[in-house]
């Protein structure tokens, strides 16, 4: 590797050398002091010391430009954050989890440094997870043709995570302006690198990637690190290709304050790492080359100590988080419909199929907001628009910049959506999270991380994403093609989950989802895509609010609560019950989270009898939450037990005979309803 050595001890001006030394000393004082806060029960219950990573961390912060770049630090990046501009007070506020912590007001683990207003992003504790977010931001930088790079910093062991590979593969394939920094100290907690990968340098695992340049540097050396990071950034800006910077470091202390490295490192190694202290080396160089006197350096060190003392005093007097604030910023505010506040309409036009409703609404919203994007597997190739052609014709109308295919990597699809949405709050992203909902599980880590981004940042960042999933069975699909997963999704705070049945509700909820801030899981009953029974007339501007159920049929004797594929079945039965002089009220939930408890409870109080019907398994299904809420809030109005109908507690079989035995059908629902009526 050839790097022009812009920074050299003899050539670099004294002011710059002094600034570096001041930052390094300040960082090291805080690094050494952090464990004392835990010992005094003040906070900082998690601290990963950076000592031994000083050169590369100083360099990352120095090349970072908060006006144009985006920085994704990891939990050991204290000096990176200080070098990028965070003050000692801001570092301590984060460490002791104060309300005024700029990273998130004490909502996230200590040592997770951030300043969202400077594009220093609040990242998760999942190691390497933010590589996907940096790639997503890089995509936005490229699409909007603006200067800047995304920098993702991490330890070498995080490269063992599949989503780090997906991020680098995607950045290489799309040729995105991303710098992936590997701070290689040889250990993943106590696991040596030889147990992680066969290559001595983990960056070499990616040596075959096209459009990816790999830089190596001594992360313990200030000048080699500065030269390499400057060259890497210059290369990215010139070529618009991603790079990896492999920085060899040492970890002087234990992994964290809950680790004891003397249990797995011998005396020889412990002595060796202390001899290679980057701060001590830099200090010796400044003296050896007579750039500073001993007195000058001691003066800087004393000033740094005073800065930390004052920062400590200020941070200790800062307010703690208010317990009543825990419900603030769980999810960003939704789009509110003024014309259709209840999600109802009287339109009498030609009925449209569910698949038409989705396709036309997507196109309408892409025309409405030019900052709307969609990607996923197999959604945009020639005349094909996804497995079910929901996105048919979209790339032809809106172009490859806004409608494009993604690799078969669900984590990548959702993770880069999170990242791209960080670039601008006007951006709205729709992803086909997987070709079938059953295949979404690899993305659950990214979904979970995304679900608490708004809360974790104290309302400073909202991922504005609609995740479409073709859900449910009745198609003879078997495993991975016929499951419905809302029972799991609705357990996560910070996301919305909607499950429309009919074409008009699908159009209205999709429009609301795309226009809203926050994350919405949009589940589509694929068995009804082309079914005449799910067709409905749709006003061109129809909108359905979140948390508004629809009473599909009014009644007074029994309440049937349902959604998705089982809704038409329940409607068929309700019509049949009229012949038996049984007045059945059918509530189509449409929105599972938020839930329209008011409509449910009002109906239960009126009828006194409840049947809950859904396609998912009864055990662990969403109906259990419905039954619990009804029992808790309307027990005195019940004239019988709350009964649930759903799938058996088995996977869904492929053979149609097995599928029929597993999934709920009209006969099973009818028997349950008859039993309730007779109770």
N, C-alpha and C positions, 0 to 999 in steps of 0.2 A: 504494500500500500504506500502510495506516495502522497504525503501531506505537506504542503507549504507551511513552514513553522512561523506563523504570524506572531505567536507569543513565545518569548524567550526571556530568561532572567536578565540578560544584559540589555535587551532592546526595549522591553516593556517599560512604559513610563512609571515613575515612582507612585503617582496617585493611584494608578490601577493596581499595582502590587500591594499598596497599603489597603485598598478597599477589599481585595481578596483576603488578605490576612485578617482584617477586621471581621469579615463575614465568617471565616473559618474559626476564629477564636470564639466569636459569639455563639456559633453553632455548637462548638465543643463544650462550652460552659453549660449550655442548656442540655446537651446530650448527657453530660455527666451528672447534672443536677436532677434530671427527670425522675430517676428511681427514688430520690429522697422524698418526693411528694407522696409516693405510695407508702413508704415507711412511716410517714407522718399522718397517714390516712386522709390526705388532702385530695388525692386523685391520681391521675396518670397511671391507672391500674394496668394499662398496656403500654409498654415502651420498647421499641426495637431500635437499639443504638446504631447510629450510622458510622461511628468511628472506624476508619479503614476504607471508607467509601468517599472520603473528603474531596479528592480531585475531581471525580466524575460528577458528583453532586453540585459542587461549585460551578462546574462548566455548564451543566444543564440549565441551572438558574440564570447564568450570565448570558447564554445565547437566547433565552426565552424573551419574546417581545409580547408584553401583555396586550398591546393594541391589535395584534394580528394573529399571534400564535395561540395554541390551546395546549395546556400542560396537564397531563394525567399522572400525578406522582403516586408512589406506593407508600406503604406504611413506614418504610425506613428512610424516607426522603426528607428528613427534617432540614438538612443543610440545603437541599434543592429548593425547598420552600423559602428559606431565609435568603438564599442567593437570588431568588426570583422576586423578592421584595417584601415578604412577610416580616413583621416586626417581632421582637422578642416577646412583647406583650401578647400579640396574636398567637404565637406559638404556645405560650403558657395557658392562655384562655382555652385553647383547644385541649391541652394536656389535662387540665383540671375541670374540663367540661362545663364551662360557664355559659350563661345565657347569651353573652355577647361574643362568643366564639364565632368568628366569621365563616368558619366552615359549615356550621349547622346548628349553632346554639346549644351545644352539648348533646345533640341527638345521636351522634355517631361516636364510635369508639375513639379513644384518645390515640394520638399519633396518625390520624387520618387528616392531614393538613390540606386546606383548600381555601380559595377565595374566589367564588364563582364570578363576581363582578370583574375580576381580572382574567377570566378564562383559566384559572387554576381550579380544576374540577374536583368536586367531592366524589371520591371513588369508594367502591365497596371493599369489604374485607376479603372477598374472594380473590385469591392471588392470581394476578394476570388478567382478571376479568375485564379491566378497562382497556385492554388492547383493542377489543372490538369497538369500544366507544371512540377511541382515537381514530380508528379506521373510518368510522361513520362520519366524524368531523372532517377527516381528510376528503371524504367524498363530497361533502358540502363545499369545502374550500375550492375543490376542482370545478364543481358544477357552477358555482357562482363566480368563478374566475377572479378570486380575490387573493392577495398575497397572504402568506402565512403557512405555518406547518403545524401539525399535531405531533406532540411528543408524548410517548407512552414509556414510562420508566418502570422497571420491575426487576426482581431477582432472577437469577438464572434458573432456579427450580420451577418457576411459574411456567417456563416453556414446556414443561411436561403436560400442561393442561391443553386439552384439545382445542379450546376456543382461542388460545394464543396462536396455534397453528392456523386456525381458520381466519384469524385477523390478518396475519402476515400473508397468507395465500391470497386473500381478497384484496389487500392493498397492492400486492404485486400484480394481480390480474387486472385490476382497475387502474394501476399506475397512479397511486395516490400520494400526496405529500405528507408522509408519516415517518417519523424517526422512532424506531423501537430501540430503547436502551436496555441492555442486559447488564445489570450490576452483578457481576459474577464473583461471589466470595467463597465458592466451593461447597457451600452447605445449604440444604433446605431444612431449617431447624437443626436436627442432628444427623440428617441423612446426607452422606457425602455425595458429591456430584457423580461419582462412578456408579452409584446406584440409580441415578436418574437417566443417564444417557451414555452411549459408548464413545461419543466424541469428547475430547478434552476441552474444546471450546464449543459451547452449545450453539453458537451462531452458525457453526459449520453444518448443523442439521439443515440449514436453509440455503446451502451453497448452490443448489441446482435451480433455484427460483429465478425465472426471467424477470427483468426490470427491478431487480433487488440488488443493491450494493451493500457489502459488509465491510465495516470499518472495525479495526481492533485498536485498543489503546490500553495504557496502564492507568487504571482508575485511581491508583494511589498517587499519581503524579499530576500536579496541577497543570503544568504546561502541556504535557502530552494529552491530557483530557481536554484542555481548552482548544488546542489545535485540532483535535479530532472532532469535537462537537461543532466547531466553527466550519470545518471542511464538510462535515456531514450535512449541516444545514444549507451550506452554499450549494452542495450537490443536489439536494432535494429541490431547492428553489430554482435551480437552473434546468434540471432534467424532469422535474415533476414525477420522480420515481421514489418509492420508499427506500429507506436504508435501515440497517441494523448497526448499532454501535455496541460492540462487545467490550466492556470495560472490566479488566481483571482487578479485583479488589481483595482486601482481606477483611475478615470480620474480627475486630479486636476483642469484642465482648461476646457474651452469650447472645443467642438469637433474640431473646426478649427478657424481661424481668421475671418471667416464669420458667426460664430455662437455666440449666447449669451446665455450661460447656465443658467444665473440668471432668464431667462424667464420660465424655467421648473424645476429648482432645488431650494428648499427652503433654508433658512439660516442655518437650522440645518445640512442639508446635506453638504452645502458648508464649514461649519466649521469642520465637521467630516472628509471630505476628506483631508483637509490641515493638520489635526493632524496625518494622516497616510502617510505623505510624506516619501517615501523610502530612499531618500538621507539623510534627516535629521535623520532618525532612524539609518542608517548605521554609520553616523558621531558620534552619541551618543554612539553607541556600541564600536567604536574604542577608544573613550575616557574612557568609563566606564571600559573596560577591560584593560586599560592602555597599549594598543598597540601603541598608538601615543599620543603625547602631543598636546595641543591646538596650540602651535607655529608651530609644524610640519604640522598640517592640514592647518593652515592659509597660510603657505609657499606654499603648493601644490595648494591651491586655487588661490593665487596670480600668480603662474606660469601659471596656466590654463588661467587666464585672459590675460596674456601677449601673450600666444599662440594664443588666439582668436583675439587679436588686430593685431598681425602680419599677421594672416590668412586673416583677413578682408582687410588689406592694400594690400596684394598680390592679393586677389580676385577682388578688385575694379579696379586694374590696368590691369586685364586680358582682352583679347579681347572679344568683343561681336560677336555673330554669324554673318556671312556674308549673307546678303539677297540673293545673287546670288547662295548660296549653297543649296537652297531649293529643287533643282532637283537632288542633289546628293543622292545616296543610296535609291532611291524610290523602286527599286527591284534589286536583285543581278543579276550578269551577267549570261546569258544563255550559254548552250553548243553550240558551233559553228561547223556546219558540213563543213568539207573541201571537201568531195567527192560529196556531194549533196547541193551546196550552194543555189540553188533555189528550192529545194524540188521536183525535177523532175527526172524521170528515163525512160529508154527504155527497161526495163526488159519484156520479152515475155513468161514467164513461165506460169504454170497452175494458173488460178485465184483462190484466196482464199477468203472465206467469211470474213466479218468484225469481227465476233466473233473469228475466227481462228487467224486473224491478231493480235488481242489484246492478246489472250492467248499465242501465240508463242512469241510475243515480250516481254511480262512479263517474261516468262521463260528465254529468251535469256539475258535479263538485269539482272536477278537474278544470272545467271551464270557469267555474266560479272563483277559484283560487289558483293562480298560476304557480304557487309555492306548494302544490300538492304532488306527492310522488307515490308510486306503488312498485313493489318488487316482490319476488317470490320464486318458487320453483316452477319452471315450465309455463310461465304466464304470458310470455311475449315472444313467440317465434312464428314468423310468417302469419298464417291465418288462424293459428291456434291461440287460445287465450285461457290457459289453465286446463287442468284435467276435465273440468266441467264447462269450459268456455265462458266463465263468468266475466273475464276481462277481454273478451273477443273485440277486436277493432280498436283497442285503446292505444296500443303502440303506434298504429297507423295514424291516429288522429293527434296524439300528443308527443310522439317522438321517443327516441331511445334514451334521451336525457331524463325523462320523467317516468317512463314505463320500461322496466328491464328485468331480465332474468337474474336470479341469484344462484349461487352454487347450492348443491344439495347439502345444506348445512343449516339446520334450523336455528342453532345458537347464533350463527353469523347473521341470519336474516333479522332476528329480533335485536341482537346487540348493536348492529350498525344502524338500525332504526333509532335506538336510544342515542347513539352518538351523533347522527346527522341532525336529530331534533335539537341538540344542544347549540347548534350554530345560530339559530334564529327562531324566535317564538312564533313567527308567522308560518313556519313550515308545518305542514300536516302530512303525515306519513301513513299509508295503508300498506300493510304487508299481508301476504298470504302465508301465515305462520308455518304451515306445513300443507302438503297436498291433501292430507286427511287429518282430522283432529287427533287421531290415534298416534300420528307421527310427531306430535308437537313436544313430546317429553324431553328430547335433547335441549329444547329451548327453555325449559323450566327454570334453569339457573338464571338466565338472562331476564326472564319474566319476573322472577322473584326480586332480583336486583332493581329492575325498573319499577316494580310496584312500590318500593319505598324511597325512590329518588326524591320525590316532591317533599315528603315528610323529612327525610334525612338531611336535605339542604335547607330545611326551615322555610320552604316555599320559594326558594330562589331558582329552582329548575324543575320544569314540568315536561316530561317526555310526552309529546302530543302524537300518539300512535293509535291507530285502529288495527287490530290483529284479527283477520278473517280466518275462520276455520270451518271447513265442511265437516259437519258433525252427524253422528247417529247412524243407525242401521236401516233395516228393511230393504236392503239392496243386494243381499246375499254376498256381502263382502268379507265376512269373517273377521279374524284378528287383524288389527291395524287398519281396518277399513270400515268398521261398523260400531266402534265404541263412541260413547259420548262422555266428555270429561268435565262437565260443569261442576260436578260434586267436589272435585279438587280445586278448580279455579276459584270458586266462590269463597273458599276459606282464606284467600289472600286479601288483606286490607290494601287499599291504594289502587285498585283497579275496578273497572266496571265490567259486568258480564251481562250481555243481552242475548236473547234467544227467540227471535221472531218466528212466527209460523206462516203468516200470510204475506202476500206480495206487498200490500200497502204498508204494513208494519215494518217489513224489511227495508223498504225504501226510506220510510221516515226515520227509523232508528239509525240507518247507515248515514243519512245526511247529518243527523245530530252527532253521531260518533265522530265523523270527520271534522265537523266544525268545532267540536269541544276541545278544551285542553285536557290533558291527562290520557291515561291508557284505557282503551275499551276492548274487551274480548268480544268479538262479534261472531256468534255461533250460528251457522246456517244449516237447517235440516235438509241435507242433500237429497234425501228421498223425495222431497217435495219440490225440487227445483223446477220440474216441468209438469207437476201434477195439477190438473184442472181444479181440484178441491182447494188448492192453496192460492189460486189466482184471485185477483181483486182489482177493481178500478183504483187508480192512483192519481191524485192531483199532482201536477208537475212540481209544486213547491212543498209537498207534504213533509211534515216533521213530527216525530214522536219523541216526547221528553223521556229522559231516564226516570225510572221509578214510578211509572204510570201503567198500571195493569189495565186490561180492557175486558169489560164484562161482555162476553160474546153472546150470552143468552141470559136474560133475567129470570129468576125463579124464587120460590119461597119455601120449598120443602127440603132441599139439600144443596150444598155447595160443592162443586167440582173445581179443583184448582189444578191447572195444567199449563204446559208450554211445549213448543216444538212439535215433533212428529205425532205426539199423542193428542194434540188439540183437535184435529178433525175427527178422530175417533170419539172423543168425548162429546163433540157437537152432534155426531150421528146418534149416539146413545141418548143424549138429552132430548133430541127430537122424538126418538122412539118412546121415551118415558112419558111424553105428553099424552100419548095414546093410553097410558095406564093411569092418567090423572095424577101424575107426579110432576111437580113443578121444579125443574132442575136449573140452578144457576151455574153457568160456566164462566170461570175467570181465566183468561189467557194472560199469564204474568208478563210476557214480553221481556221484561227487565227483571233479572234475578238479583243483581246488586248494582244500584240500590233497589230495594224491594218495596213494593206498594203495600205496606202493612195495613194502612188505613182501609183500602178497598177490601182486603181479605177479612179483616176483623169485622167490618160492617156487615159483610155477607154472612159470616159465621153467626153473628148476633141475631141476624134475621132468620136463618134457616135452622140453626142448632145442630146440623149434621154436616160432616166434611169428608170428602174423598179427595185424596191427593194422587194425581196420576202423572208419572213421568217415565221416560224411556230408560233412564239410568237405573242402576241397581237400587233396590230398596234399602239394603244395608249400606250405610255410609252415603246414601244419595242426598240430593238437595231437599227432598221431601221431609227428611228428618228434622231439618232446621225449621221448615214451615210448621210441622206438627208441634215442635217444641214451643214456637212463638204463640201458636193458637192456644195450646194448653196453658201457657203461662198467662196470657193476656185475656183469654175469653173462656176460661174453664167453666165458669158458672152459667154460660149460655149453651153449653154443649148438651145434647140429648143422647149422646153415644160416643164411643171411642173415635178418635181420628184415625182413619184407615188409609193405608198407602198401597198403591199398585205400581209396580215397576218391573225391572228385569230381575232375573234370578242372580244369586251371588256367584256367578260363573263368568268366564269370558264368553264372547259371542261367537258361536260356531259358524262355520262356512256353509255346511249343508243346509239347505232351506228348511229341512225338517228340524234340525237342531236350532236354527235361528228362531223358528216359530215357537219352539218350546221355551226359549229363553226370553224373548222380547215380549212386552205387554201387547195385547191385542183387544179387539172389541169384546170378545167373549169374556176375557178375564176381567175387564173393566165392568162389564154388565153384571157379572156375578157379584163383584164387590159392592156395586151400587145397590143391587137388590137386597143384599145382606144388611146394608146400612139402613135402608128404608124400613126394613122389617124389625129393626132393633127396638 
